[in-house]
Amino acid sequence: QWTAVRPEPDNISLAGPGARQRFLVTATDAEGNDSDVTEKCRVLSRQPAVIAVDNGSLVGQSPGEAVVDVQC
C-alpha cells in the first residue's frame, strides 16, 4: 500500500517542440520506503497539443503550459 505517489521532477520546462524530458513516478510506502513505480502507472497529458507522453518521456509539441496526470 502506497501512502504517496509523485512524479519526478515535479516541474518541467521544455525548450520547445521536440524537446524531451524523462520522468519517474515514485511511490512511498507506509514504512517510508521509496520505489520507482513508473511502469505501473499511467501518465496522461491534459494538453496533448502542448505536451505528449512517449515511452517514459514528456515531449514538447507546441509552446504553452500543460498539466500531466499520474494514475496508479
Disulfide bonds with the S-S distance in Angstrom:
Cys41-Cys72 1.87
